[in-house]
Amino acid sequence: PISTKVDNLLSTSFLSSIICLQTHQEIKYVSKEKPVTSLWAGYGTISSVDVTISPENRNKSLIIKRVKPPLNDASVSNQRKIKSYHVEGFFYNTLAQTLMDLKQMDDS
């Protein structure tokens, strides 16, 4: 079970679920998000959270990027930024784990 000590339980539970899916490990604790910086032109935020991963009770700090592009902006600049965020998302959702797996095989 996920236990939290944060103000926004829904947001934290969602983050815990995503982290669990990405790492294939149970998350015991997720701290409140701590702001790091805002993205250029108000396109979102970067924050950090501390998590405790079970069963080893390992503590990790994770960076979270929340992208919120403006609605109804058809400018070329906006479309370019949105495409860039989609490419970045594809990398982290698809390619990053493959690269980490290859590095672990290489380290063995």
GULO-654721 format. One line per field, with one value per residue (C-alpha): residue number from 1; residue in one letter; x, y, z. Coordinates in pm, whole numbers, plus 50000, padded with zeros to 5 digits. Example, Ala and Ser with C-alpha at 12.3 -4.5 7.8 and 13.67 -1.06 7.14 Angstrom:
REM residues 2
pos [1:2]
code [A:S]
east [51230:51367]
north [49550:49894]
up [50780:50714]
This chain:
REM residues 108
pos [1:2:3:4:5:6:7:8:9:10:11:12:13:14:15:16:17:18:19:20:21:22:23:24:25:26:27:28:29:30:31:32:33:34:35:36:37:38:39:40:41:42:43:44:45:46:47:48:49:50:51:52:53:54:55:56:57:58:59:60:61:62:63:64:65:66:67:68:69:70:71:72:73:74:75:76:77:78:79:80:81:82:83:84:85:86:87:88:89:90:91:92:93:94:95:96:97:98:99:100:101:102:103:104:105:106:107:108]
code [P:I:S:T:K:V:D:N:L:L:S:T:S:F:L:S:S:I:I:C:L:Q:T:H:Q:E:I:K:Y:V:S:K:E:K:P:V:T:S:L:W:A:G:Y:G:T:I:S:S:V:D:V:T:I:S:P:E:N:R:N:K:S:L:I:I:K:R:V:K:P:P:L:N:D:A:S:V:S:N:Q:R:K:I:K:S:Y:H:V:E:G:F:F:Y:N:T:L:A:Q:T:L:M:D:L:K:Q:M:D:D:S]
east [50000:50105:50131:50173:50224:50126:49859:49738:49668:49526:49830:50069:49883:49898:50272:50322:50136:50343:50671:50566:50481:50807:51035:50840:50892:50652:50658:50612:50633:50621:50701:50528:50654:50922:50936:51267:51191:50932:50961:51028:50730:50508:50484:50491:50710:50997:50981:51137:50997:51162:51042:51103:51115:51017:51128:51480:51355:51585:51538:51558:51500:51313:51260:50911:50846:50486:50423:50113:50122:49878:49544:49435:49780:49834:50164:50462:50660:50397:50370:50750:50758:50475:50651:50971:50786:50631:50977:51111:50817:50878:51242:51162:50866:51024:51399:51538:51466:51627:51941:51951:51912:52195:52420:52349:52433:52754:52845:52800]
north [50000:50356:50575:50948:51256:51521:51782:51665:51291:51250:51405:51205:50879:50943:51011:50696:50492:50634:50581:50226:50149:50298:50134:49810:49864:49937:50295:50330:50707:51013:51354:51676:51825:52091:52354:52374:52614:52708:52620:52887:53108:52959:52615:52432:52352:52134:52002:51728:51460:51219:50859:50549:50231:49900:49638:49776:50107:50290:50667:50844:51195:51225:51520:51580:51790:51906:52054:52274:52449:52736:52641:52769:52888:52792:52978:52806:52866:52690:52397:52357:52350:52096:51871:51898:51790:51495:51385:51417:51214:50943:50923:50878:50645:50428:50460:50544:50202:50029:50238:50163:49790:49800:49979:49717:49439:49622:49663:49288]
up [50000:49931:50237:50198:50413:50164:50115:49775:49806:49456:49293:49512:49454:49082:49102:49308:49047:48762:48950:49038:48674:48550:48807:48865:49239:49524:49646:50022:50053:49826:49969:49881:49557:49600:49325:49139:48853:48595:48229:47971:47875:48146:47982:48315:48612:48727:49082:49291:49520:49759:49745:49952:49745:49897:49999:50052:50197:49957:49936:49600:49478:49150:48918:48778:48470:48429:48086:48047:47710:47655:47504:47164:47057:46694:46657:46499:46817:47031:46790:46791:47173:47189:46937:47142:47458:47271:47152:47507:47641:47381:47487:47856:47800:47531:47493:47837:47989:47690:47734:48107:48036:47782:48030:48297:48050:47962:48331:48394]
